[in-house]
Every structure is written in C-alpha cells, then in structure tokens.
C-alpha cells in the first residue's frame, strides 16, 4: 500500500480504553471493576482466598523469666522479744517443725508463773465452795429428819389431847415445834442453793484463769521460732540481739522441690502458654541442661505497668539443685509433625454462642462463579497470628482469608487478585 494513501489513526477516547481494559480482565476470569452501568453493590463480595496445605509453624519464641521458690514463707514472731538465738543461715536446709531460733522468754515465763499461782488460788476457792455445798446439804438432811419427827410428835400429842390424856398446851407446843422444824428445813434448802451458786461462780473464775494460763503457755512456746515447711533458708533478715516485734520478718524460707518461673509475655502470643502445656526451660547458670516444665498459671489480666501477662511456669527440682533468683529462658513446646495453619483472621466465631466451634468459609462451585460454605473446624496452637487447624480442613481446600464484608453460607463471591493461585 502506498504510504501516502494510509488513513490517519484516530486517538481512542477514555471511555473506550476503560471498556477494553475491563473486557480484557473479564476474559482472564478475575473481576477487578464493575461493568459500566452496573452498581458495585450488586456484584458478589470480593474475598481473598488461601489454599490449605501441610506445613510447620515457625519455631516458637523464647521468653526470659526468673526462678522462684514454689512456696515461700516469711517467718514472723507472734510475740515481742529480743532475738536470743538463730541457728540457721541463708542456704541452710530445714525441715518442718525444726526450731530455727528463740526469743528471750524471761518475762513471759514470769507471767506464766503468776497465772499458774492465780489458778491455784481459784482452785482453792472452788474447793471451799464445794465443801460448803456438802455442809449445807448435811444440814438440810438433818432439818428434814427433825421436821419429820416434829410432825409425828405433833400428831401424837393432838390425839392424846383430844382423848384428854395430855393437856391441850402440850399439843400446841408440839405443833409449834413442827412449824419451827419446817422453817428450818426451808432455810437449809436456801443455804444449799446459795452454796451451789458459789460453786458455779468459783468454777467460772477457775475456767477463766485456766484460759489465761494456757494463753501464757502459748505465748511462751511462741518464743521458739519453728519452720513451717521443709525447704531452704532463702534469706536471713535479722541478727541476734535485735528486738523482734510481731509481724516483722526474721527469716525467708522457700520450698524448692519445684521451682516457679514468672514469664511476662504479650497478649497476642499467650496461646501456647495455656494451662498444662509443656515448655522447655534453660537456666543460664546450667548451660546444656534443658529442663522440662509445664504452664502452671495464666492470669486473665495483664500487668498494668508493663502491659504483659505474667505467665507462671513450674519445673521439678527434686534434688534442690537449682535455686531461686536464676535467669531462665522459657520456650513453649510445639507438637512435631505436619500441620495445617491458617491466619487467625480467617476464623469466624459466634459471639452470641462462645461455646460453638469456630468456622471457616470454604469455596465451592466453578472457578468462574464460586460460592462459600461454612465449615466447623477444631483449632490448636496460635503463634504469631497463625492458628493450627487440627480437624475440619484438608490440604488443597480453598478458604476465605479476608472479605470486604461479612459472608453468609451459599453466598456467591468473586476472588481477589491478592488470593493464592488455585
């Protein structure tokens, strides 16, 4: 063709270029923009899709902490006194019930002797009151006998006076004697009642004084400082000659058959530190000796100052070879073997029913027009935003990693360009 007869090329309009670009993208099977004249909200929701596959999570991070005694006790006196004796130093092993020291007990011993003397006096008072009760009862018995005899005499003389055998005055005198005997019996009964009240009062005083004696004995025994546990003296906090007051710490004791390690961890990585999970512990003072431990406690709240969760680890220490205060490095144990892990954001949970198993949306149907279905899964460890799926997903399953808006089962979707290749 003659170059002079070629037709000039007209420039394409912006609308024409956009239409061609959209047509080219649609041909490739991936939608990137709505067709002209079609609202974006009428299109299927865009989702980012991943493919489940076997793999292994990264090696878990290592966190530092400090060893602590599994049980720690501060030995404090319950009475005031000068420290007279301390038989242990820091690092000494002790057994439960062992006497570790003494306070001066002279004043308390004097108080005990005085209380015991008062108790003897109260006992004597009670004995005297009981003797008085016995005497009053004897007098009452005599009064009863006398009244019985006086009544018999009064009845006999009344019969004789009626028969004219004795004077009427003798019968009246016998009746008067019976009335006097009855009054004497009532007085004797009152004496018995008063004597019994005296015994009750003396007994109450004796019991009160006996309690004071036992308190004095208890205070005297409290001058002995005994160990409440079997373990090690962690720290000696006083010296002989110092005045010890109730509540002041004299010794710090610890039980070291097990050790606790307090490890501060961020909120996002506490999943491997669930209760009972195994961990590996390395102590700086004992290189090359890895120890096996387990998660003992995971507080529900973080420390307000550091914003970290103080997880507690427990390790055995039967020989008490390792002490408290050592720097420890703790690594959670992740089960070996192949694992399927997906981003934690891909899990869908029901906030209204927390007990319901989490779900993952799976793609089904043709690649040109896929739909999503919800599938329940079982989850395991979570590390750095990746969660292990122990059941519910198989290698090759295509799942939704992220979506523009919440999805419903059976809803059609369009695959984002950020998705994994099928």
C-alpha positions as CSV (number, residue, x, y, z in Angstrom):
1,X,0.0,0.0,0.0
2,X,1.2,3.4,-0.8
3,X,2.3,5.2,2.4
4,X,0.8,8.4,1.1
5,X,-2.7,6.7,1.0
6,X,-2.7,5.3,4.6
7,X,-5.6,6.5,6.8
8,X,-4.7,8.6,9.8
9,X,-5.1,6.8,13.3
10,X,-7.7,8.4,15.5
11,X,-7.0,8.6,19.2
12,X,-9.2,6.4,21.5
13,X,-11.5,8.1,24.0
14,X,-11.1,7.5,27.7
15,X,-14.4,5.5,27.9
16,X,-13.2,3.2,25.1
17,X,-9.9,2.5,26.8
18,X,-11.7,1.7,30.1
19,X,-14.1,-0.7,28.3
20,X,-11.3,-2.5,26.6
21,X,-9.4,-2.8,29.9
22,X,-12.4,-4.3,31.6
23,X,-13.1,-6.7,28.8
24,X,-9.5,-7.9,29.0
25,X,-9.8,-8.5,32.7
26,X,-13.0,-10.4,32.4
27,X,-11.5,-12.6,29.9
28,X,-8.9,-13.7,32.3
29,X,-11.6,-14.9,34.8
30,X,-10.8,-12.3,37.6
31,X,-13.1,-9.4,38.2
32,X,-11.3,-6.1,39.2
33,X,-14.0,-3.5,38.5
34,X,-17.8,-3.4,37.9
35,X,-19.1,-3.4,34.4
36,X,-20.3,0.0,33.0
37,X,-23.7,0.8,34.2
38,X,-23.8,-2.0,36.9
39,X,-23.7,-0.8,40.6
40,X,-20.8,-2.2,42.7
41,X,-23.1,-3.3,45.4
42,X,-24.9,-5.7,43.1
43,X,-21.6,-7.6,42.4
44,X,-20.6,-10.6,44.5
45,X,-18.5,-9.7,47.6
46,X,-14.7,-9.7,46.9
47,X,-12.8,-12.2,49.0
48,X,-9.1,-13.0,49.4
49,X,-8.6,-16.8,49.2
50,X,-5.9,-19.0,50.5
51,X,-5.1,-22.7,50.0
52,X,-4.8,-25.1,52.9
53,X,-1.5,-27.0,52.8
54,X,0.8,-29.0,55.1
55,X,3.4,-27.0,56.8
56,X,5.2,-26.3,60.1
57,X,4.8,-23.2,62.2
58,X,7.9,-21.2,63.0
59,X,10.0,-22.2,65.9
60,X,8.3,-20.5,68.9
61,X,9.9,-17.6,70.5
62,X,11.9,-17.8,73.8
63,X,11.0,-15.6,76.7
64,X,13.0,-14.7,79.8
65,X,12.0,-15.0,83.4
66,X,13.3,-15.6,87.0
67,X,13.1,-18.7,89.1
68,X,11.1,-18.5,92.3
69,X,10.6,-20.9,95.1
70,X,7.4,-23.0,94.6
71,X,6.3,-22.0,98.0
72,X,7.7,-19.1,100.0
73,X,7.1,-18.2,103.7
74,X,8.2,-15.3,105.8
75,X,8.9,-16.4,109.4
76,X,7.4,-13.8,111.7
77,X,7.2,-13.9,115.5
78,X,3.8,-13.6,117.2
79,X,5.2,-12.1,120.4
80,X,7.7,-9.3,121.1
81,X,11.1,-10.1,122.4
82,X,14.9,-9.8,121.8
83,X,16.3,-12.4,119.4
84,X,18.3,-14.7,121.6
85,X,19.3,-17.4,119.1
86,X,19.3,-18.0,115.4
87,X,20.7,-21.4,114.3
88,X,20.5,-21.1,110.5
89,X,22.0,-19.0,107.7
90,X,20.9,-18.4,104.1
91,X,21.2,-21.6,102.1
92,X,20.7,-24.0,105.0
93,X,18.1,-26.7,104.6
94,X,15.4,-27.0,107.1
95,X,12.6,-29.4,107.9
96,X,9.0,-28.7,109.0
97,X,8.9,-28.3,112.8
98,X,12.6,-27.7,113.2
99,X,13.5,-25.0,115.8
100,X,15.4,-22.3,114.0
101,X,15.8,-19.7,116.8
102,X,14.5,-18.3,120.1
103,X,13.4,-15.1,121.6
104,X,14.0,-14.1,125.2
105,X,11.4,-15.6,127.4
106,X,12.1,-14.4,130.9
107,X,9.1,-12.0,131.2
108,X,6.7,-14.5,129.5
109,X,7.9,-17.2,131.9
110,X,7.2,-14.9,134.9
111,X,3.8,-14.1,133.5
112,X,3.1,-17.9,133.3
113,X,4.1,-18.5,136.9
114,X,1.9,-15.7,138.1
115,X,-1.0,-17.0,136.1
116,X,-0.4,-20.5,137.5
117,X,-0.4,-19.1,141.0
118,X,-3.7,-17.4,140.5
119,X,-5.1,-20.6,139.0
120,X,-4.1,-22.4,142.2
121,X,-6.0,-19.8,144.2
122,X,-9.1,-20.1,142.1
123,X,-8.9,-23.9,142.5
124,X,-8.9,-23.4,146.3
125,X,-11.9,-21.1,146.1
126,X,-13.8,-23.7,144.1
127,X,-12.9,-26.5,146.6
128,X,-14.1,-24.3,149.5
129,X,-17.4,-23.6,147.8
130,X,-17.9,-27.3,147.0
131,X,-17.2,-28.1,150.7
132,X,-19.8,-25.5,151.7
133,X,-22.3,-27.2,149.4
134,X,-21.7,-30.5,151.2
135,X,-22.2,-29.0,154.6
136,X,-25.4,-27.2,153.6
137,X,-26.8,-30.5,152.2
138,X,-25.9,-32.2,155.5
139,X,-27.8,-29.6,157.5
140,X,-30.7,-29.9,155.1
141,X,-30.9,-33.6,155.7
142,X,-30.9,-33.1,159.4
143,X,-33.6,-30.5,159.1
144,X,-35.7,-32.9,157.1
145,X,-35.3,-35.6,159.8
146,X,-36.2,-33.1,162.5
147,X,-39.3,-31.9,160.6
148,X,-40.4,-35.5,160.2
149,X,-40.1,-36.2,163.9
150,X,-41.7,-33.0,164.9
151,X,-44.7,-33.7,162.7
152,X,-45.1,-37.2,164.2
153,X,-44.9,-35.7,167.7
154,X,-47.4,-33.0,166.9
155,X,-49.9,-35.6,165.5
156,X,-49.5,-37.9,168.6
157,X,-50.0,-35.1,171.1
158,X,-53.0,-33.9,169.2
159,X,-54.6,-37.3,169.5
160,X,-53.7,-37.5,173.2
161,X,-55.1,-34.0,173.9
162,X,-58.3,-35.0,172.1
163,X,-58.6,-38.1,174.4
164,X,-57.8,-36.0,177.5
165,X,-54.6,-37.8,178.2
166,X,-52.4,-34.7,178.0
167,X,-53.0,-31.0,178.3
168,X,-54.0,-29.0,175.2
169,X,-51.0,-26.8,175.7
170,X,-48.6,-29.8,175.1
171,X,-50.3,-30.5,171.8
172,X,-50.0,-26.9,170.8
173,X,-46.3,-26.8,171.8
174,X,-45.7,-29.9,169.7
175,X,-47.4,-28.3,166.7
176,X,-45.3,-25.2,167.2
177,X,-42.1,-27.3,167.2
178,X,-43.2,-28.9,163.9
179,X,-43.7,-25.4,162.3
180,X,-40.2,-24.4,163.5
181,X,-38.7,-27.5,162.0
182,X,-40.4,-26.8,158.7
183,X,-39.0,-23.3,158.7
184,X,-35.5,-24.6,159.5
185,X,-35.8,-27.0,156.5
186,X,-36.6,-24.1,154.2
187,X,-33.6,-22.2,155.5
188,X,-31.4,-25.2,155.0
189,X,-32.6,-25.6,151.4
190,X,-31.9,-21.9,150.7
191,X,-28.4,-22.4,152.1
192,X,-27.8,-25.3,149.7
193,X,-29.0,-23.2,146.7
194,X,-26.6,-20.3,147.7
195,X,-23.7,-22.7,148.2
196,X,-24.3,-24.2,144.7
197,X,-24.3,-20.7,143.2
198,X,-21.0,-20.0,144.9
199,X,-19.6,-23.2,143.4
200,X,-20.7,-22.1,139.9
201,X,-19.1,-18.7,140.4
202,X,-15.9,-20.2,141.6
203,X,-15.8,-22.7,138.7
204,X,-16.3,-19.9,136.2
205,X,-13.4,-18.0,137.8
206,X,-11.3,-21.1,137.7
207,X,-12.0,-21.7,134.0
208,X,-11.2,-18.1,133.1
209,X,-7.9,-18.3,134.9
210,X,-7.1,-21.7,133.3
211,X,-7.6,-20.0,129.9
212,X,-5.2,-17.3,130.9
213,X,-2.6,-19.9,131.9
214,X,-2.9,-21.6,128.6
215,X,-2.5,-18.3,126.8
216,X,0.6,-17.6,128.8
217,X,1.9,-21.1,127.9
218,X,1.2,-20.5,124.2
219,X,3.0,-17.1,124.3
220,X,6.0,-18.8,125.9
221,X,6.1,-21.5,123.2
222,X,5.9,-18.8,120.6
223,X,9.3,-17.6,121.6
224,X,10.6,-20.7,119.7
225,X,10.9,-20.0,116.0
226,X,9.9,-23.2,114.2
227,X,10.0,-23.9,110.4
228,X,6.5,-24.3,108.8
229,X,7.9,-26.2,105.8
230,X,10.7,-28.4,104.6
231,X,12.9,-26.4,102.3
232,X,15.8,-23.9,102.3
233,X,16.5,-20.6,104.1
234,X,16.4,-18.1,101.3
235,X,17.3,-15.0,103.4
236,X,18.2,-14.1,107.0
237,X,16.6,-10.8,107.8
238,X,17.8,-10.1,111.4
239,X,20.6,-10.8,113.8
240,X,20.9,-12.0,117.4
241,X,20.2,-9.1,119.8
242,X,17.7,-7.3,117.7
243,X,14.3,-6.6,119.1
244,X,11.7,-8.6,117.2
245,X,8.1,-7.3,117.1
246,X,5.0,-9.2,116.0
247,X,4.7,-9.1,112.2
248,X,8.3,-8.4,111.5
249,X,10.1,-10.8,109.2
250,X,13.0,-12.7,110.6
251,X,13.7,-15.4,108.0
252,X,12.6,-16.1,104.5
253,X,12.0,-19.8,103.7
254,X,11.3,-21.5,100.4
255,X,10.3,-24.9,99.2
256,X,12.5,-25.9,96.3
257,X,11.3,-29.4,95.3
258,X,9.7,-27.4,92.5
259,X,10.5,-24.0,91.0
260,X,8.2,-21.4,89.6
261,X,9.2,-19.1,86.7
262,X,7.3,-15.9,86.1
263,X,7.5,-15.0,82.4
264,X,5.9,-11.8,81.1
265,X,4.5,-12.4,77.6
266,X,2.5,-10.2,75.2
267,X,-1.3,-10.8,75.0
268,X,-1.0,-11.8,71.3
269,X,1.3,-14.8,72.0
270,X,-0.1,-16.3,75.1
271,X,-1.9,-19.1,73.3
272,X,1.0,-21.6,73.5
273,X,1.1,-20.9,77.3
274,X,-2.2,-22.4,78.1
275,X,-2.6,-24.3,81.4
276,X,-0.8,-27.6,81.4
277,X,1.1,-27.0,78.1
278,X,4.7,-28.3,78.1
279,X,7.6,-25.9,77.9
280,X,11.4,-26.2,77.7
281,X,13.5,-24.2,80.2
282,X,17.1,-23.3,80.1
283,X,18.9,-21.8,83.1
284,X,21.8,-19.5,82.4
285,X,23.7,-21.0,85.4
286,X,23.4,-24.5,84.0
287,X,24.1,-24.4,80.2
288,X,23.4,-27.5,78.2
289,X,20.9,-28.8,80.7
290,X,17.4,-28.3,79.2
291,X,14.6,-28.8,81.7
292,X,11.0,-29.8,81.0
293,X,8.2,-27.8,82.7
294,X,4.6,-27.0,82.3
295,X,2.4,-23.9,82.4
296,X,1.1,-23.5,85.9
297,X,-1.0,-20.3,85.8
298,X,-2.1,-17.8,83.1
299,X,-3.6,-14.7,84.7
300,X,-6.6,-13.3,82.9
301,X,-5.3,-9.7,83.1
302,X,-2.1,-8.1,82.0
303,X,0.2,-6.1,84.3
304,X,-1.0,-2.5,84.2
305,X,2.6,-1.1,84.1
306,X,4.2,-3.4,81.5
307,X,1.0,-4.4,79.6
308,X,2.4,-8.0,79.7
309,X,0.8,-11.2,81.1
310,X,2.9,-12.7,83.9
311,X,2.6,-16.4,83.0
312,X,3.9,-18.9,85.6
313,X,5.8,-22.0,84.7
314,X,6.6,-24.9,87.1
315,X,9.6,-27.2,86.8
316,X,10.6,-30.1,89.0
317,X,13.7,-29.7,91.3
318,X,13.7,-32.9,93.4
319,X,17.4,-32.7,94.3
320,X,17.0,-28.9,95.0
321,X,20.0,-28.4,92.7
322,X,18.6,-25.2,91.2
323,X,17.9,-22.2,93.4
324,X,15.7,-19.2,93.3
325,X,16.6,-16.0,91.6
326,X,18.2,-17.6,88.5
327,X,17.7,-16.2,85.0
328,X,15.6,-18.7,83.0
329,X,14.7,-18.9,79.3
330,X,11.3,-20.5,78.5
331,X,10.3,-21.8,75.1
332,X,6.8,-23.3,74.5
333,X,6.8,-26.9,73.1
334,X,5.0,-27.1,69.7
335,X,3.9,-30.6,68.7
336,X,6.1,-32.1,66.0
337,X,4.8,-33.2,62.6
338,X,2.9,-31.7,59.7
339,X,0.3,-29.1,60.5
340,X,-2.2,-27.1,58.6
341,X,-2.1,-23.4,59.7
342,X,-4.2,-20.5,58.5
343,X,-4.4,-16.9,59.5
344,X,-6.3,-16.4,62.8
345,X,-8.4,-13.7,61.0
346,X,-9.9,-16.4,58.8
347,X,-11.7,-17.9,61.7
348,X,-15.4,-17.0,62.2
349,X,-16.8,-17.2,65.7
350,X,-20.3,-16.8,67.1
351,X,-20.2,-14.1,69.8
352,X,-23.6,-14.9,71.0
353,X,-22.7,-18.6,71.5
354,X,-19.0,-18.7,72.5
355,X,-19.2,-22.5,73.0
356,X,-19.9,-23.0,69.3
357,X,-17.0,-24.3,67.3
358,X,-15.2,-21.7,65.1
359,X,-15.9,-21.9,61.3
360,X,-14.0,-21.3,58.1
361,X,-15.6,-20.3,54.8
362,X,-14.7,-22.7,52.0
363,X,-15.0,-22.0,48.3
364,X,-17.2,-24.4,46.3
365,X,-18.5,-24.5,42.7
366,X,-17.0,-23.4,39.4
367,X,-14.0,-21.2,39.5
368,X,-15.9,-18.6,37.4
369,X,-18.8,-18.3,39.9
370,X,-17.7,-19.8,43.3
371,X,-19.8,-19.8,46.4
372,X,-18.9,-20.1,50.1
373,X,-20.0,-22.7,52.6
374,X,-19.2,-22.6,56.4
375,X,-17.3,-25.5,57.8
376,X,-16.7,-26.1,61.5
377,X,-13.0,-26.6,62.4
378,X,-11.0,-27.6,65.5
379,X,-8.1,-25.3,66.4
380,X,-4.8,-25.8,68.2
381,X,-1.9,-23.6,69.0
382,X,-1.8,-19.9,67.9
383,X,1.6,-18.4,67.2
384,X,2.2,-15.0,65.6
385,X,-1.3,-14.8,64.2
386,X,-1.3,-18.3,62.7
387,X,-3.6,-20.9,64.1
388,X,-3.2,-24.7,63.7
389,X,-6.3,-26.5,62.4
390,X,-6.4,-30.0,63.9
391,X,-9.7,-31.0,62.2
392,X,-12.0,-29.6,59.5
393,X,-9.5,-28.7,56.8
394,X,-7.7,-30.8,54.3
395,X,-4.7,-29.9,52.0
396,X,-6.0,-28.3,48.9
397,X,-9.1,-26.7,50.4
398,X,-9.6,-23.1,49.3
399,X,-10.7,-20.9,52.2
400,X,-11.5,-17.3,52.7
401,X,-8.7,-15.4,54.3
402,X,-10.4,-12.0,54.2
403,X,-13.6,-10.5,52.8
404,X,-14.9,-7.0,52.2
405,X,-18.0,-7.6,54.4
406,X,-19.5,-10.5,56.4
407,X,-20.4,-13.6,54.5
408,X,-23.4,-15.9,54.5
409,X,-23.3,-19.6,53.7
410,X,-24.2,-20.2,50.0
411,X,-23.3,-16.6,49.0
412,X,-21.6,-16.1,45.6
413,X,-18.2,-14.4,45.8
414,X,-15.5,-13.1,43.5
415,X,-11.9,-13.9,44.0
416,X,-9.5,-11.0,44.8
417,X,-6.2,-10.7,42.8
418,X,-4.4,-11.0,46.2
419,X,-5.5,-14.6,46.5
420,X,-3.3,-17.6,46.2
421,X,-3.2,-19.3,42.8
422,X,-5.5,-22.3,42.5
